[in-house]
């Protein structure tokens, strides 16, 4: 495969076979992390539904989690163009994982305040809003031109897959371990973040 020089948002890079292989490793890690986040989101929403038995809190959870993601996306694209994509992904994924760990500690402490849960859900959604724009900015830098359509298609399909399968896995785990163990189930999100972090550290991303 010939090297292809590409200029994207001021970054001049060379998309090579090595960079493409690195991207595939990165994409697999991100897929695993997104699956963990999908499981966590469903698990938290399910707990809110069961424990509060309130349509208001359920609606708030969905609105704050999804709405914060949608609100930040228009600004995320600008920041992604100005900052290091690698550092940005590590930062926002790390902060999202910390938000999840904060929810875990609330469950483990037994002192669960629904408003704290909603706040941390909002933060998780906020950080998720940076995720997809950062990946979209990385794709044309690391992927050769002739593979862009295939990679973009795989990216969207895998995102849809995690949104579909994550709740199924979350429901299965709640059925297996019980809603009282939601805090322990959420460790999946933190673990999948670590799995996704390792390839990011060792590969070169502008």
C-alpha positions in Angstrom: 0.0 0.0 0.0 1.4 3.4 -1.0 1.7 6.1 1.7 -0.8 8.9 1.1 -0.2 12.4 2.5 -3.3 14.0 3.9 -3.8 17.5 5.4 -6.8 17.7 7.8 -7.6 20.8 9.9 -4.0 22.0 9.9 -2.4 18.6 10.7 -0.2 17.2 8.0 0.2 13.5 8.3 0.9 10.4 6.3 -1.8 7.7 6.2 0.1 4.4 5.9 -0.5 0.7 6.4 1.0 1.1 9.9 -1.3 4.0 10.8 -4.3 2.1 9.5 -3.5 -1.0 11.5 -3.0 1.3 14.6 -6.4 2.8 13.9 -8.1 -0.6 13.7 -6.6 -1.4 17.1 -7.8 1.9 18.4 -11.3 1.4 16.9 -11.7 -2.0 18.5 -10.7 -0.5 21.9 -13.2 2.3 21.5 -15.9 -0.2 20.5 -15.3 -2.1 23.7 -15.4 1.1 25.7 -18.7 2.2 24.0 -20.2 -1.1 24.8 -19.3 -0.7 28.5 -20.8 2.8 28.5 -24.0 1.5 26.9 -24.3 -1.2 29.5 -23.7 1.3 32.3 -26.2 3.8 30.9 -29.0 1.2 30.7 -28.2 -0.1 34.2 -28.4 3.3 35.8 -31.7 4.2 34.0 -33.1 0.8 35.0 -32.2 1.4 38.6 -33.8 4.9 38.5 -37.0 3.4 37.1 -37.2 0.6 39.7 -36.1 2.6 42.8 -37.9 5.9 42.2 -41.0 4.6 40.4 -41.2 8.1 39.0 -41.8 9.1 35.4 -40.4 12.5 36.3 -37.0 11.2 37.4 -36.9 8.7 34.5 -37.6 11.5 32.0 -35.0 13.8 33.7 -32.4 11.0 33.5 -33.0 10.5 29.8 -33.1 14.2 29.1 -30.0 15.1 31.1 -27.9 12.2 29.8 -28.8 12.6 26.2 -29.4 16.3 26.2 -26.0 17.1 27.6 -24.4 15.0 24.8 -26.4 16.9 22.1 -25.7 20.3 23.7 -21.9 19.8 23.6 -21.5 18.3 20.1 -21.6 21.6 18.2 -18.8 23.0 20.3 -16.9 19.7 20.5 -16.1 19.9 16.8 -14.3 23.2 17.2 -12.2 22.0 20.2 -11.3 18.8 18.4 -9.8 20.8 15.6 -7.7 22.9 18.0 -6.5 20.3 20.5 -4.6 17.1 20.3 -7.2 14.4 19.5 -5.2 11.8 21.5 -5.1 13.9 24.6 -8.7 14.9 24.2 -10.0 11.3 23.9 -7.9 10.2 26.9 -9.2 13.2 28.9 -12.9 12.9 28.2 -13.0 9.1 28.4 -11.1 9.3 31.7 -13.5 11.9 33.1 -16.5 9.8 32.0 -15.0 6.8 33.7 -14.4 8.9 36.9 -18.1 10.0 36.7 -19.1 6.3 36.5 -16.8 5.4 39.5 -18.5 8.3 41.4 -21.8 6.6 40.8 -20.4 3.3 41.9 -19.2 4.7 45.2 -22.6 6.2 45.8 -24.1 2.7 45.4 -21.5 1.0 47.5 -21.8 3.6 50.3 -25.5 2.9 50.5 -26.1 6.7 50.7 -27.7 7.1 47.3 -29.0 10.5 46.4 -31.0 10.6 43.2 -29.8 14.2 42.4 -26.2 13.2 42.6 -27.0 10.3 40.2 -28.6 12.7 37.8 -25.6 15.1 38.1 -23.1 12.4 37.3 -25.3 11.1 34.4 -25.2 14.6 33.0 -21.4 14.7 33.3 -21.2 11.3 31.5 -23.3 12.6 28.7 -21.3 15.8 28.5 -18.0 13.9 28.1 -19.6 11.5 25.6 -20.4 14.5 23.4 -16.7 14.9 22.6 -16.1 11.3 21.8 -17.6 10.9 18.3 -16.3 14.2 16.9 -12.8 13.3 18.0 -13.0 9.9 16.3 -14.5 11.5 13.1 -11.5 13.9 13.0 -9.0 11.0 13.4 -10.4 8.8 10.7 -9.2 10.8 7.6 -5.8 11.2 9.2 -5.0 7.6 9.9 -7.1 5.8 7.3 -6.0 5.7 3.6 -8.4 7.3 1.2 -9.5 4.1 -0.4 -10.6 2.7 2.9 -12.5 5.7 4.3 -16.0 4.6 3.2 -15.5 1.1 4.7 -14.2 2.5 8.0 -16.9 5.1 8.3 -19.6 2.5 7.6 -18.0 0.2 10.2 -17.9 3.0 12.7 -21.6 3.8 12.4 -22.6 0.2 12.4 -20.5 -0.5 15.5 -22.0 2.5 17.3 -25.5 1.3 16.5 -24.6 -2.2 17.6 -23.4 -1.1 21.0 -26.6 1.0 21.5 -28.6 -2.1 20.7 -26.6 -4.8 22.5 -25.5 -2.8 25.6 -29.0 -2.7 27.1 -29.5 -6.4 26.4 -26.3 -7.3 28.3 -27.2 -4.8 31.0 -30.6 -6.4 31.4 -29.1 -9.9 31.5 -26.7 -8.9 34.2 -29.4 -7.2 36.3 -31.4 -10.4 35.9 -28.4 -12.5 37.0 -27.1 -10.4 39.9 -30.2 -8.4 40.9 -30.8 -4.6 40.9 -29.2 -4.4 44.3 -25.8 -5.1 42.7 -26.1 -2.3 40.1 -23.0 -0.7 41.7 -20.9 -3.8 41.0 -22.3 -4.1 37.4 -21.1 -0.6 36.7 -17.5 -1.6 37.1 -17.8 -3.0 33.6 -17.7 0.6 32.3 -14.5 1.4 34.2 -12.8 -1.8 33.1 -13.7 -1.3 29.4 -12.3 2.2 29.6 -8.9 0.8 30.7 -9.0 -1.7 27.8 -9.7 1.2 25.4 -7.0 3.4 27.0 -4.1 1.0 26.4 -4.0 1.1 22.6 -4.4 4.9 22.7 -1.3 5.3 24.8 0.9 3.3 22.5 -0.2 4.5 19.1 0.5 7.8 17.5 -2.6 10.1 17.0 -2.2 13.8 16.1 
